[in-house]
Amino acid sequence: MSVAVGANDPTGVASDPIVHAVSLLNQQVWCWGRDILRPEGNWLVEVGFESRQPPPNRQACSRVYTLTLPGGRCVVLRGFGVFYGNRDHGGVFLPRFEFRPRYTPCAVLEDPPWSNDDLPRFNRPTALQRNACVTLTLDLIDWIRGYEVNVCEQLGIAYRQSVLAQWDSDKNSITPAESFPSAWRELSIQVAANFDAYSPWSVS
């Protein structure tokens, strides 16, 4: 299912939109994990994320990272995906290995998502909710793009290059560090143009 995005596709756009989106999000989640382990300090915490340890009965789970943003928005990072909430639209969850936006009218998760079982129930959105789902998905992609731009500005492109040098290119697709933010922008354009191609409710 892997394609060599970046190596054989200089525009960062794969022929299969889902394959490309999964590849990009998979790489991003891995990079977030490396940013947490940065020798100079946890970069997620430095940019404002709250790190929450699992309770005693969930010790097998990893920490949950939550960022509160202006305007009633939030980002929640997990190894299996990312949640983005906005009090005006609800919330959307992007599974790491599917990239099929799941919508919920809840803008804030009631419980930390220690595992998939802790996520809210995702139902097929109504026509009005579909518009909210599209908006949330595009806003989340734009936030991710902005995160990568900030990494390059604050830590330098060489930092992200060094992180990606540790990524197993034999098993994973790689979008080069210098193309990472623009790849997210291109994906945003694709999602905006044909959201149904990414919707889990459009898949039979």
C-alpha positions as CSV (number, residue, x, y, z in Angstrom):
1,M,0.0,0.0,0.0
2,S,3.0,2.3,0.2
3,V,4.1,4.7,-2.5
4,A,7.3,6.6,-2.7
5,V,5.8,10.0,-2.2
6,G,8.5,12.7,-2.7
7,A,11.0,10.3,-4.3
8,N,9.0,9.6,-7.5
9,D,6.4,12.4,-7.1
10,P,8.0,15.8,-6.8
11,T,4.6,17.5,-6.5
12,G,3.9,15.4,-3.4
13,V,0.6,14.2,-4.9
14,A,0.2,10.4,-5.3
15,S,-2.2,8.9,-7.8
16,D,-4.3,7.4,-5.1
17,P,-5.4,10.1,-2.7
18,I,-6.0,7.9,0.3
19,V,-2.6,6.2,-0.1
20,H,-0.9,9.6,-0.2
21,A,-2.9,11.0,2.7
22,V,-2.2,7.9,4.9
23,S,1.5,8.1,4.1
24,L,1.6,11.8,5.0
25,L,-0.2,11.3,8.3
26,N,1.8,8.2,9.2
27,Q,5.0,10.2,8.7
28,Q,3.6,13.2,10.7
29,V,2.6,11.1,13.7
30,W,6.0,9.5,13.7
31,C,7.6,12.9,13.6
32,W,5.5,14.0,16.5
33,G,6.9,11.1,18.4
34,R,10.4,12.1,17.6
35,D,9.7,15.7,18.6
36,I,8.6,14.4,22.0
37,L,12.0,12.6,22.3
38,R,14.1,15.5,21.0
39,P,17.4,15.5,23.0
40,E,17.2,19.2,23.7
41,G,13.7,18.8,25.2
42,N,10.1,17.8,24.4
43,W,9.2,20.0,21.6
44,L,5.4,19.4,21.9
45,V,5.5,20.6,25.5
46,E,7.6,23.6,24.5
47,V,5.0,24.7,22.0
48,G,2.2,24.5,24.5
49,F,0.9,20.9,24.6
50,E,-0.1,19.4,27.9
51,S,1.3,15.9,28.5
52,R,-1.0,13.7,30.4
53,Q,0.1,10.4,31.9
54,P,-2.2,7.3,31.7
55,P,-4.0,6.3,34.9
56,P,-2.8,3.2,36.9
57,N,-5.3,1.0,35.1
58,R,-4.1,2.1,31.7
59,Q,-0.3,1.9,32.2
60,A,0.1,0.0,28.9
61,C,-1.0,3.2,27.1
62,S,1.1,6.1,26.0
63,R,0.7,9.7,27.2
64,V,-2.0,11.9,25.6
65,Y,-0.9,15.3,24.3
66,T,-3.5,18.1,24.2
67,L,-3.1,21.6,22.8
68,T,-5.7,24.3,23.6
69,L,-6.0,26.9,20.9
70,P,-7.8,30.2,20.8
71,G,-11.5,30.3,19.7
72,G,-12.5,27.1,21.6
73,R,-10.3,24.8,19.5
74,C,-8.1,21.9,20.6
75,V,-5.8,19.3,19.1
76,V,-5.3,15.9,20.7
77,L,-2.4,13.7,19.5
78,R,-2.2,10.0,19.8
79,G,-0.1,7.3,18.1
80,F,-3.2,6.0,16.4
81,G,-4.5,9.3,15.1
82,V,-5.3,13.0,15.8
83,F,-8.4,14.7,17.1
84,Y,-9.3,18.3,16.3
85,G,-12.2,20.1,18.0
86,N,-13.9,23.5,17.5
87,R,-16.8,24.6,19.7
88,D,-18.5,26.1,16.6
89,H,-18.4,22.9,14.5
90,G,-17.8,19.8,16.7
91,G,-14.8,17.5,16.3
92,V,-13.1,15.3,13.8
93,F,-10.8,12.3,14.3
94,L,-8.3,11.2,11.6
95,P,-7.2,7.6,12.0
96,R,-3.4,7.3,11.3
97,F,-3.6,4.4,8.9
98,E,-6.9,5.2,7.2
99,F,-7.2,9.0,6.8
100,R,-11.0,8.8,6.9
101,P,-12.3,11.8,8.9
102,R,-14.7,10.7,11.6
103,Y,-17.1,13.4,12.7
104,T,-18.7,14.0,16.2
105,P,-20.7,17.0,17.3
106,C,-18.6,17.0,20.5
107,A,-15.8,19.6,20.2
108,V,-14.1,18.3,23.4
109,L,-13.4,14.7,24.2
110,E,-15.0,13.7,27.5
111,D,-12.2,11.3,28.3
112,P,-8.5,11.2,27.2
113,P,-8.2,8.8,24.2
114,W,-5.9,6.2,25.8
115,S,-7.1,3.8,23.1
116,N,-9.6,3.7,20.2
117,D,-12.2,2.4,22.7
118,D,-12.1,5.8,24.5
119,L,-13.2,7.8,21.4
120,P,-16.8,8.9,21.0
121,R,-19.2,7.2,18.7
122,F,-18.9,8.5,15.2
123,N,-22.1,8.5,13.1
124,R,-22.8,9.4,9.5
125,P,-23.1,13.2,9.6
126,T,-26.2,15.0,8.4
127,A,-25.9,17.3,5.5
128,L,-25.2,20.2,7.8
129,Q,-22.7,18.2,9.9
130,R,-21.0,17.2,6.7
131,N,-20.1,20.8,6.0
132,A,-18.7,21.0,9.6
133,C,-16.7,17.8,9.0
134,V,-15.2,19.3,5.9
135,T,-14.3,22.5,7.7
136,L,-12.8,20.7,10.6
137,T,-10.7,18.4,8.4
138,L,-9.3,21.4,6.4
139,D,-8.6,23.3,9.6
140,L,-6.8,20.4,11.0
141,I,-4.7,19.9,7.9
142,D,-3.9,23.6,8.0
143,W,-2.9,23.4,11.6
144,I,-0.5,20.5,10.8
145,R,1.0,22.5,8.0
146,G,1.5,25.4,10.3
147,Y,3.1,23.1,12.9
148,E,5.7,21.9,10.3
149,V,6.4,25.5,9.1
150,N,7.0,26.5,12.8
151,V,9.4,23.5,13.2
152,C,11.4,24.7,10.2
153,E,11.4,28.3,11.4
154,Q,12.3,27.5,15.1
155,L,14.4,24.4,14.9
156,G,15.7,24.6,11.3
157,I,15.1,22.4,8.3
158,A,18.2,20.4,9.3
159,Y,16.4,19.3,12.4
160,R,13.4,17.8,10.5
161,Q,15.9,16.3,7.9
162,S,17.7,14.6,10.7
163,V,14.5,13.2,12.1
164,L,13.4,11.8,8.7
165,A,16.8,10.3,8.2
166,Q,15.8,7.9,11.0
167,W,12.6,6.9,9.2
168,D,12.8,3.5,7.7
169,S,12.5,4.2,3.9
170,D,12.4,0.5,3.1
171,K,9.1,0.2,4.9
172,N,7.7,3.7,4.7
173,S,7.1,6.4,2.1
174,I,9.0,9.6,2.8
175,T,8.0,13.2,2.0
176,P,11.3,15.2,2.2
177,A,11.5,17.7,5.0
178,E,11.6,20.7,2.6
179,S,8.4,19.5,0.9
180,F,6.5,18.5,4.1
181,P,4.5,21.7,4.7
182,S,3.7,22.1,1.0
183,A,2.6,18.5,0.8
184,W,0.0,19.2,3.5
185,R,-1.1,22.3,1.6
186,E,-1.6,20.2,-1.6
187,L,-3.5,17.6,0.4
188,S,-5.8,20.4,1.7
189,I,-6.6,21.4,-1.9
190,Q,-7.3,17.8,-2.8
191,V,-9.6,17.3,0.2
192,A,-11.5,20.6,-0.5
193,A,-12.0,19.6,-4.1
194,N,-13.2,16.1,-3.5
195,F,-14.0,15.4,0.2
196,D,-16.1,12.4,-0.6
197,A,-13.0,10.5,-1.7
198,Y,-11.8,10.6,1.9
199,S,-15.1,10.1,3.7
200,P,-15.6,6.8,5.5
201,W,-19.3,7.0,4.7
202,S,-18.6,7.1,0.9
203,V,-16.9,3.8,1.1
204,S,-19.0,0.7,0.4
